[in-house]
């Protein structure tokens, strides 16, 4: 049966809870997500895969190889989204993997290793941390975490799992033995503008940067904006602004040249135009594929925050949100992707992934991983304008299929 990848992407975009914007909202475990993932399972069956769900709702579709004892080759991504997002992030890697299986079957290849296409649950951070499905596979989530992790409405991951028909007590059954995986390859949109700028067709990812995320809370004293002289203020927002600028300076000065620092969330109280802010909360994201450079930046930022707080009379509280390790892609996976691109005569570029992915989580757990990037128009992602041209995505699927054939042969 022929598989129209681009029609499938459009169909999946119709499973959508977005009401106010023009994009796609499909958060993990919601009724809309459950309908979408059931639809994806049907597409797997049509490709000749045998679908099943694990204990946290990861969907895996298996194509058995001729050697049932050989470690398998895995590929896939996720189909959950952020709020008012695009239609390609994650989806390209899941439906693109289904398309690659169709392509290999049409070629009549016989593969020694089995291939498993996976759609990971919860790559996007509905519950405050991303990649919950792959973290469960990697053994990085405990039963207590399912109660601790909550969404913006206070719904715990345990409750959401239960509502979706899964048993939080069975979490351990989702764990994956890295020894049974020969390779994991994730096809993904770049989410940046490097490939579009250089004119290359695909990116061969050699490393995946990882975040160290912090929440900094500054407490000063709320006071009347007109009646409080500048010298007597304990302005929490002014301290937060100074920290933000210092983060930018530190990231730019990092010796790796690849450190990035972002304050993506800033909450201010009491939030009145005529009141000096008494409390400010910053959520800080520092990333790099160079772990030493990233951690040096974080340490310097925390030292600066304490000094700024002392100077301004502010209490400074630090809470760690996420700390993941960067991952180097496995040489044999990188070589398979590069060889597939060379065989097709497409322009390939070795590059680092600045965004984290499920591949990073599996790689940190000992699974040999690699990634194939396709261009993103304007570098836009997590936005309704996210776009990859059909021919660009077709090229990525062809490279993925060639890499899978090499790894599973």
N, C-alpha and C positions, 0 to 999 in steps of 0.2 A: 504494500500500500504506500503510495506516495505521501510524503509529509511536507506540507507547506509551512515552513518555519515562520514566515512573516505573517501569514494569516493566523497562525497559532498565537503569536505574540499579541496580535490585536484582540483575539478572542479572550486571552487571559486578562488583558487590561480591562475587560468588561466586568470582571469580578472585583467590584470597587465600592468602597464605603465613602469615597470623597463626595462631599456635597457642596462645599463652599468654593473650592478651587477647580482647576481644569486638569489636575493630575490624577494619580492613582493612590488610594489609601487602602492597604490590605495588611493589617497587622496580624501577627501570628496568633493562632488558636481562636480567632473570632469566627462567627458563623460564615462570613464571606470567605475568609481564608480556608475554612474547612471545605467549602464547596469548590474553591479553586484547586486545592491540593487533590481532591477526588478526581477532578477533571484532568489534572496532570497524570495521575495514576492510570487513567484510561488511555492517555496518549502513550504511556510506557507500554501498556499491554499491546497496543497496536504496533509498536516497534518490535514486539517479540520478547519484551522484558517481563520478568516475573516480579510484580511490585509487592512490597510489604511495608508496614510501619513499625518502627521500633518504639521503645517505651516512652520517648519524649516527642514522638510525632515526626521524626526524620523519615522521609519516604525514600526507600531504596528499591531500584528495579534491576534485577540481575539477568545477565546473559551468560549462561554457563559456558566455560571453556572445555576443551577436550581433556584437560588434566584437572580433575576436581580438587586435588590436593595443592595445586599451585597457588601462591598468594595472588590476589586479584588486583586488577587495575580499576581504580575508582575515578569518577568524573562527575561534575555537577556544581551546583551553587545553591541559590535560595529563591523563593518566589514571594516572600513577605516583603513589605515595603515600609518606608517611613511615611510620614503624613504628607499628602499632596505631592507625591513623588512622580518619577518618570516610569516608563514601561519596560526599560531595558536592564536596569541594575539587577543582577541576580538572575532574572528571567532568561537573559541571553545564555547564561551558563547551564541552566536546566534544560530548556527547550532546545538549545544548541547541542547539548549532549544527546538528546533524543534524536535530533537530526543526524548527528554523527553516527549513531548506531544504525539508523536507516541506510546511511551511505555505505557503511561497512558491510551490512547484509546484502545490499545491492551489488557490491563487488564480489560477493561470494567467498569472502575470506574465512578460513578456519583458524580460530585463535586458541592457543594453548591455555592461556589464563582467562578466567571469567572477567567480564566487565560489569561493574555496578554503577548505575547512574543514581545519584543521590540529590534530593532536594532537602537541604538542611532546614530545620525549624528555627525561626527566630534569629536570623543573622542580624536584623535590625534591632535596636535596643528598646523594645517596648517595655522591658522590665528593668531598665537602667543600665544593663550591660548587653553587649551584642554577642552573637554567635552562641546562643544558649544550646542549640542542637549539637553543634560540633564540640562545644565544651563538655556536654554530657558524654559524647562519644569518647572524648579524650580523658575522661575521668576527672574533669575539672569542676564538676558540680556535685555537691552533696545534698542529701535530703533536706537539711536545714536551710540550704540556699534557696530552695523552692518556696519556702515560707518567707524568707528575708527579701527576696527580689519582688518588687511590686511595680505596677504601672502608675501612670499619672492619676488614675482614679482610685488607687489603693488596692487594686485587685492583685493578689499574689500569683506568682507563676504556678504554684501548686493548685490554686483554685481554678486558674485558666486551663491547666492540664486536665483537671477533673471534668470541667464543663465540656472539654473537647473529647472526652471518652477515654482518657488515659489514667493510669494509676501512678500517682507520685511515688508510692512506695516501691514501684518496680524500676526506679531510676537506674539502678546498677545494671539492669539488663541491656541498656543502650550502649554500654562501654564496648569500645572497639579494641581488639588486639592488634597493635601496629605490625606484628609479625605476619599477619595474614594479608597485608596490603603491600604489593610491589611498588605501587605508585598512585598518587592522586594528582590529577590535572584539572585545573579550574579555568574554564573559558569565562572571560569577564570583559565588560567595557572598561576602558582605561580610567574614566572619571577625571581625566586631566587632558591637557591639550598637546602633549609631547608628540604623539604619532601624527596628529593633524598638522602640527607645525613642521615636522621633519619630512612628511610625505611617505612614511613607512606604512606598510600594510598591517603588520602585526607587531606586537611587543612580546619578546621572549623574557619572561620575568626571572631574574636571578636572585632576588631577595625581596622580602616583604617587611616593610617598616611596621613597628608596633607602638601603641600608645601607652603613655603613663599619664593618667588623668587624676586630677586633684580637685577638691572643693575647698576653697579658701573663704573663711568667714571672718569679716572684720567688724568689730563692735566698738563704736565710739559713743557719742551722746547726741541724741536728737535735740535740737534747740531752735528757737525762733530765728529765721533767716535775717530779719531786720534788727533784732535786739541783741544779737550775739556778735561781738567784735571778731575779726579774723584771727587775732592772736589767742582767743579763748575757745576756738572751735576744736572739736574732735570729730572731724568730718570723715565718715567711713568711705564715702564714695570718692573723695579726693585721694584717699589712700589706695583705693582699688584702681583708680586711674593711673597712679604712679606705678603700681605693680604691673599693670597691663603694658605700659610703655617699656618697663624694664624687661618683661618677657620678650617683647619684640627685639630689643637690643641684644639680649643674650642669645636668642635663636639665630640672629644674623651673624653673631660673632662666633658661633660654634665652630670648632676646628674641622668637623666632618664636612661642613658645607651643605649638609642635607637635613639638618635639624629644622623642624618647624614648630612654632608655638602659637596657640590660639586660645583666646578667651571667647568661648561660644555662648556662654550664659552669664548674665549679670542681673542679679536681683537686688533691689534697693528698698529700704524701709526708712521712714514711713511712706515715702513716695508722694510728697506734696511739694509744690513749687516754693512755698514759703517756709519750709522746714529743712534745716541742715540734716542730711542723712545720718541716722544713728547706727545703721547696719547695712552692710553690703556683702553679698555672696558672689564669688566668681567660680565658675567651673572652667578649669584649665586643662587643655590637651597639649601634651608635648610628644612629638613623634620623631623617630629616626630609624633607619636600618642599622645604624651604629649605636649599639647599646651603651657603650661607655660615654659617648658624646651626649646622648640623650639624658643619661642620669646625671652627668656633670651639669647640664643645663637646669635640671630640676633642682639639684642641690643649691646651685647659685640663686635660683629664683626664690627658694624658701628662705635662704639667708637674707636676701634682699627684702622679702616680705616682713620678716621679723624686725629688720632694721627700720623699715618704713613705719611699721606699727609703733615701735618704740619712739621714733621721732615725732609721730603725730598723736601719741597718747591713745593708741588703738589696741584692743585685744585681738590677737590673731589665732584662729583655730584652723588646723589643717586636717582634712580627712581624705584618705586615699580612696579613689573610686575604682580605678582599673590600673593594673600594671602587667602588661604582656611583654614577652621577649620577642625581638625581631627574629626572623627565620631566614636562613639561607636555603634556596631551593636546591634539591638534590641534583647532582651533576648528570645522572643518567636520564632524569626527566627533562632537564634543560636541553640536553643533547637530542632527545627524541623530538622535542618541539622544534628545535632549530633545523634538524634534518628534514622534518616534514615540510617546513617552510621552504627549505632549499629545493626539495624535490618538486614542489609546485611552482618554483620560480618567483615567489613573492618576496617583497622587501621586508626583512625582519630586523628588529632592533633590540639588543639586550637592554633591559631597563629594570629599575627598582619600582616596586609598588609602594606608593605613599599611603594608600588606604589599606586598612586591614581587611582580611577576608577569612572565610572558614578554612582556607588552605593554611593560613598562619597558625590557627589553633591546632590543626592536625599535625603540621610540621613540628610544632613545639613539643608534641607528644611522641615524636619519633617516627611519624609516617613520612616517607619520601614524597615531597610535593613539588609542583611546578605550576605555572600559570601561562595562559595565552591571553594577551590583551588585543582588543580591537579598538579603533578610534572612537572618540566621543566628540561630537561636533561642539566646538567652542570650549571643550573641557567641562561642559555642564553636566551635573548629575544631582540626584536627589531633588529633582525639580521637573515640572511638567515639560520643559523644553529639552530634556535629555533626549539625545538622538544618535543613532548609528545607522548609516546608510545600509540598505539590504545587501548590496554587493560586498560591503566591508564585513558584514556579519557572516555572509556566505564564505568568504575567504577564511575567517576565523574558524568556522565549522570544518572546513576542509583541512586546515592545519591540525585542529584537534583530532579529527578522524585519523590523519596520518600518524600523529603521535601515539594515539591509542593502539593503532595497528602494530607499531614498532614495540611498544611496551608489553603488549599482550601476546605477541607472536611466540 
